[in-house]
Amino acid sequence: MLLLEVLGSALLGLALSATAARVLPRRLPSAKVVLVSGVLGALFGAYLTHFALGPGHNTLTATLIGAVLVSAVVLSLLLRPAAGPRRQSHRTPFSLPTRG
């Protein structure tokens, strides 16, 4: 059962990270970094979920869901802001509003 959790979470992390690298190539670092981060995040998520559920709750579905969620969080940390026109601020930083 543990082998299925490890292989399943690694494959789900790889699929999620490959999809993210294909959909958002400009907002993510290199594809190699994204793929490795997605797989490692999924493996850590599977371990964390398996540990949190305890020894009596060996549910493959819950472990895979936890793996996908942690992998998505790790991939979201890699996102850069979108490039585009930014609105200019009319106030200088750390300035107080005046009343006049």
Backbone as CSV, one residue per row, in Angstrom:
resi,resn,N_x,N_y,N_z,CA_x,CA_y,CA_z,C_x,C_y,C_z
1,MET,0.828,-1.200,0.000,0.000,0.000,0.000,0.870,1.261,0.000
2,LEU,1.973,1.204,0.727,2.844,2.367,0.801,3.486,2.665,-0.547
3,LEU,3.808,1.620,-1.292,4.394,1.813,-2.615,3.406,2.496,-3.563
4,LEU,2.123,2.150,-3.461,1.103,2.813,-4.276,0.967,4.289,-3.915
5,GLU,1.074,4.590,-2.622,0.996,5.992,-2.199,2.163,6.793,-2.747
6,VAL,3.352,6.233,-2.680,4.544,6.944,-3.157,4.492,7.129,-4.671
7,LEU,4.226,6.059,-5.396,4.179,6.162,-6.862,3.024,7.042,-7.336
8,GLY,1.874,6.884,-6.706,0.724,7.697,-7.094,0.931,9.174,-6.826
9,SER,1.491,9.490,-5.667,1.708,10.904,-5.357,2.787,11.502,-6.246
10,ALA,3.832,10.732,-6.562,4.873,11.242,-7.457,4.318,11.486,-8.856
11,LEU,3.487,10.580,-9.343,2.901,10.770,-10.673,1.917,11.939,-10.699
12,LEU,1.131,12.087,-9.636,0.210,13.225,-9.579,0.967,14.548,-9.475
13,GLY,2.036,14.573,-8.699,2.856,15.786,-8.615,3.507,16.119,-9.940
14,LEU,3.964,15.089,-10.647,4.567,15.306,-11.961,3.536,15.822,-12.956
15,ALA,2.340,15.265,-12.933,1.286,15.721,-13.843,0.870,17.157,-13.532
16,LEU,0.747,17.475,-12.251,0.354,18.836,-11.858,1.426,19.849,-12.236
17,SER,2.686,19.511,-11.989,3.756,20.450,-12.313,3.956,20.580,-13.825
18,ALA,3.765,19.504,-14.575,3.880,19.603,-16.036,2.760,20.468,-16.604
19,THR,1.576,20.337,-16.042,0.468,21.183,-16.481,0.732,22.645,-16.156
20,ALA,1.245,22.907,-14.974,1.558,24.289,-14.592,2.656,24.868,-15.475
21,ALA,3.672,24.064,-15.785,4.761,24.543,-16.638,4.278,24.816,-18.062
22,ARG,3.285,24.067,-18.517,2.761,24.272,-19.870,1.804,25.460,-19.927
23,VAL,1.005,25.653,-18.880,-0.002,26.719,-18.889,0.607,28.075,-18.541
24,LEU,1.541,28.107,-17.605,2.117,29.364,-17.127,3.634,29.414,-17.327
25,PRO,4.132,29.320,-18.549,5.592,29.263,-18.715,6.300,30.582,-18.399
26,ARG,5.634,31.708,-18.593,6.285,33.002,-18.357,6.317,33.390,-16.886
27,ARG,5.419,32.818,-16.097,5.333,33.196,-14.688,6.057,32.222,-13.770
28,LEU,6.656,31.179,-14.331,7.361,30.181,-13.533,8.829,30.146,-13.932
29,PRO,9.696,29.674,-13.018,11.102,29.505,-13.407,11.246,28.360,-14.405
30,SER,12.426,27.863,-14.598,12.655,26.826,-15.616,11.802,25.591,-15.348
31,ALA,11.531,24.878,-16.412,10.652,23.705,-16.310,11.240,22.625,-15.415
32,LYS,12.551,22.505,-15.401,13.196,21.505,-14.558,12.934,21.793,-13.076
33,VAL,13.031,23.038,-12.689,12.772,23.423,-11.294,11.308,23.174,-10.938
34,VAL,10.415,23.491,-11.856,8.983,23.302,-11.605,8.650,21.821,-11.450
35,LEU,9.199,20.982,-12.313,8.913,19.551,-12.249,9.446,18.931,-10.960
36,VAL,10.664,19.277,-10.586,11.241,18.728,-9.359,10.472,19.216,-8.137
37,SER,10.113,20.489,-8.125,9.368,21.037,-6.985,7.993,20.400,-6.860
38,GLY,7.334,20.161,-7.969,6.014,19.536,-7.927,6.058,18.115,-7.390
39,VAL,7.047,17.345,-7.846,7.166,15.956,-7.386,7.563,15.909,-5.912
40,LEU,8.545,16.718,-5.513,8.963,16.717,-4.107,7.856,17.235,-3.194
41,GLY,7.100,18.212,-3.656,5.970,18.699,-2.868,4.905,17.632,-2.692
42,ALA,4.662,16.864,-3.730,3.673,15.794,-3.638,4.148,14.679,-2.716
43,LEU,5.423,14.337,-2.794,5.947,13.307,-1.897,5.891,13.756,-0.440
44,PHE,6.243,15.014,-0.192,6.143,15.524,1.168,4.686,15.588,1.622
45,GLY,3.784,15.952,0.729,2.365,15.995,1.072,1.814,14.621,1.400
46,ALA,2.267,13.596,0.666,1.836,12.225,0.958,2.361,11.779,2.313
47,TYR,3.623,12.092,2.591,4.196,11.739,3.892,3.468,12.456,5.024
48,LEU,3.222,13.737,4.835,2.557,14.532,5.864,1.132,14.039,6.116
49,THR,0.405,13.737,5.063,-0.963,13.235,5.207,-0.979,11.857,5.854
50,HIS,-0.075,11.001,5.430,0.005,9.662,6.003,0.342,9.731,7.494
51,PHE,1.254,10.632,7.856,1.637,10.810,9.254,0.491,11.415,10.067
52,ALA,-0.226,12.367,9.478,-1.316,13.036,10.196,-2.505,12.106,10.425
53,LEU,-2.777,11.213,9.485,-3.905,10.303,9.641,-3.637,9.224,10.679
54,GLY,-2.405,8.838,10.855,-2.072,7.843,11.863,-2.034,6.437,11.298
55,PRO,-1.646,5.491,12.134,-1.437,4.126,11.647,-2.718,3.377,11.312
56,GLY,-3.831,3.723,11.890,-5.059,2.981,11.642,-5.845,3.435,10.430
57,HIS,-5.444,4.502,9.797,-6.202,5.071,8.675,-5.353,5.048,7.414
58,ASN,-5.255,3.913,6.802,-4.487,3.794,5.568,-5.412,3.955,4.373
59,THR,-5.789,5.179,4.099,-6.653,5.436,2.953,-5.820,6.058,1.842
60,LEU,-5.806,5.405,0.721,-5.028,5.866,-0.424,-5.571,7.179,-0.967
61,THR,-6.886,7.325,-0.988,-7.505,8.533,-1.548,-7.129,9.773,-0.752
62,ALA,-7.204,9.691,0.557,-6.872,10.844,1.391,-5.405,11.225,1.250
63,THR,-4.544,10.245,1.159,-3.121,10.514,1.009,-2.836,11.182,-0.331
64,LEU,-3.476,10.739,-1.386,-3.256,11.351,-2.702,-3.821,12.762,-2.769
65,ILE,-4.945,12.991,-2.105,-5.498,14.346,-2.066,-4.556,15.280,-1.315
66,GLY,-4.028,14.820,-0.199,-3.053,15.620,0.543,-1.810,15.892,-0.276
67,ALA,-1.358,14.908,-1.046,-0.178,15.087,-1.891,-0.416,16.146,-2.962
68,VAL,-1.582,16.112,-3.591,-1.895,17.098,-4.633,-2.018,18.496,-4.045
69,LEU,-2.628,18.607,-2.874,-2.792,19.925,-2.263,-1.449,20.542,-1.877
70,VAL,-0.564,19.767,-1.273,0.742,20.314,-0.892,1.570,20.623,-2.128
71,SER,1.473,19.809,-3.159,2.186,20.085,-4.398,1.694,21.382,-5.042
72,ALA,0.391,21.619,-5.004,-0.158,22.865,-5.555,0.318,24.074,-4.760
73,VAL,0.429,23.932,-3.454,0.927,25.034,-2.625,2.388,25.327,-2.953
74,VAL,3.195,24.292,-3.091,4.609,24.483,-3.429,4.744,25.150,-4.796
75,LEU,3.949,24.726,-5.758,4.012,25.339,-7.091,3.527,26.782,-7.073
76,SER,2.559,27.087,-6.223,2.078,28.474,-6.149,3.138,29.399,-5.564
77,LEU,4.033,28.848,-4.755,5.113,29.668,-4.211,6.152,30.027,-5.265
78,LEU,6.181,29.323,-6.372,7.132,29.607,-7.444,6.643,30.682,-8.410
79,LEU,5.363,31.024,-8.355,4.800,31.985,-9.308,5.385,33.372,-9.137
80,ARG,5.668,34.005,-10.254,6.100,35.409,-10.263,4.915,36.280,-10.632
81,PRO,4.967,37.560,-10.284,3.860,38.449,-10.679,3.747,38.552,-12.194
82,ALA,2.536,38.763,-12.656,2.297,38.893,-14.092,2.861,40.219,-14.588
83,ALA,3.490,40.172,-15.735,4.025,41.390,-16.339,2.898,42.111,-17.055
84,GLY,2.894,43.407,-16.951,1.864,44.187,-17.607,1.886,45.616,-17.110
85,PRO,0.987,46.421,-17.625,0.971,47.816,-17.178,0.561,47.906,-15.713
86,ARG,1.334,48.658,-14.985,1.037,48.859,-13.576,0.540,50.279,-13.359
87,ARG,-0.358,50.411,-12.428,-0.885,51.727,-12.105,0.108,52.451,-11.201
88,GLN,0.426,53.665,-11.549,1.377,54.434,-10.762,0.706,54.991,-9.516
89,SER,1.433,54.952,-8.437,0.924,55.503,-7.194,1.138,57.017,-7.198
90,HIS,0.139,57.752,-6.749,0.244,59.210,-6.729,0.849,59.708,-5.432
91,ARG,1.037,58.836,-4.472,1.647,59.210,-3.199,3.051,58.646,-3.122
92,THR,3.893,59.347,-2.455,5.224,58.807,-2.220,5.139,57.783,-1.094
93,PRO,6.029,56.845,-1.064,5.970,55.837,-0.009,6.138,56.450,1.374
94,PHE,5.423,55.951,2.314,5.460,56.374,3.717,5.037,57.823,3.919
95,SER,4.192,58.344,3.045,3.741,59.726,3.231,2.378,59.701,3.899
96,LEU,2.120,60.734,4.674,0.839,60.872,5.339,-0.072,61.752,4.492
97,PRO,-1.360,61.450,4.473,-2.264,62.302,3.702,-2.371,63.688,4.354
98,THR,-2.482,64.702,3.509,-2.618,66.069,4.024,-4.084,66.456,4.002
99,ARG,-4.453,67.415,4.804,-5.840,67.869,4.898,-5.979,69.287,4.327
100,GLY,-5.560,69.493,3.163,-5.706,70.852,2.689,-5.667,70.981,1.269
